């Protein structure tokens, strides 16, 4: 092991008394140190006996990159770029208690130097990851946070890049769906693709490739210029992808997860991307650099939903156990714990003025929370008729979303979608689904509502006359 370290770091041969010498920073011209090739052998030698999948002291498992970066009961173990703020480095150098290894001498200086240099270099998992990090800078101009319509024509797809995708025999279940806040534009998830439609004409506008596998989240940025997709391959990989709406070109990719991404959002100023999933963690990244800014370990189950407030100050998140929280977007500090739901959180949606947050759950309820104090102002059984309200278990709510006008749309396990006023009173009920209506969303002007189900059908209703307008061709190939 020492021979390998010396070969990679020849400057060690030029000095003696390393314990008293100033350790140089990583040289960009030298090969980057990685977890797989350089750090794991050290951890296996000194740490793995106590910090593995079967025996994870302090809830820390160093056997894989993902588990090490997830941290333990004492918080994150590695803060990329900052050795002096990384618990792994501080305990192995005996700067803080408990000193590691607990019953042995401090690690050799050459090994400590490897750990420090690796963290300073961004703590990459592999050489490929290090190369990506070195060229990660994304050029874009952050936007001003505003709830008003942006100047200029609303963003709509132009000539999109040509793509070649395998033909699918049937429509994909609607796992995600979103409408632009300012344009007649709808995005629908498909298998390894995102389908785009004009919400006025119901005609297809094009397709964006998502080779990462299945999109479980689709969201437009608050100004409508970006479209974000998040998802991946179960128990294998997860990622967030952002496209420019007008050109269809990828702006950036965020995250390199070991499992699918089930919840994600981009902040109104485009500076932050948040994501979560089966890892039970909330991760907030810098959009331009891809740097992980916050890793929040509070949820006790899969993170299933999240959304930034329209003013960009808060981030709401929910999990499969019914836990819901509101965080400061800039710092990751907790603002409120929203503890009234008794089952999985299926949707979170902020009202346009950032004063109200709607949450939906498999417990059958929608709760409207006042953002000033975190208290619920209204709770209603969204998918149960009044005459059925006495049932032991209400039909689960699968989605909730505010329109710009303050109305709400929900869909759920009673095979209906429903429109609600801002006061929580039902306006209309949309029926006729042969399978679960999994997603529902308003058009940009609030005049239409689109509902997608698990058969892959997406239907459109006019809210003015409460009539079915048409159905989208979600398998256009």
Buried (B, 14 or more C-beta within 10 A) or exposed (E): BEEEBEEBBEEBEEEEEBEEEEBEEBEEEEBBBBBBBBBBBBBBEBBBEBBBEEEBBBEBBBBBBBBBBBBBEEEBBBBBBEBEEBBBBBBBBBEEEEBBBEEEEBBBBBBBBBBBBBBBBBBBBBBEBBEBBEEBEBEBEEBEBBEEEBEEEBBBBEEBEEEEBEEBEEBBBBBBBBBBBBBBBBBBBBBBBBBBBBBBEBEBBBBBBBEBBBBBBBBBBBBBBBBBBBBBEBEEBBBBBBBBBBBBEBBBBBBBBBBBBBBBBBBBBBBBBBBBBBBBBBBBBBBBBBBBBBBBBBBEBBBBBBBBBBBBBBBBBBBBBBBBBBBEBBEBEEBBEBEBBEBBBBBBBBBBEBBBBBBBBBBBBBBBBBBEEBEBEBBBBBBBEEEEEEEEEBBBBBBBBBBBEBBBBBBBBBBBBBBBEBEBEBEEEBEEBEEBBBBBBBBBBBBBBBBBBBBBBBBBBBBEEEEEBEEBBBBBE
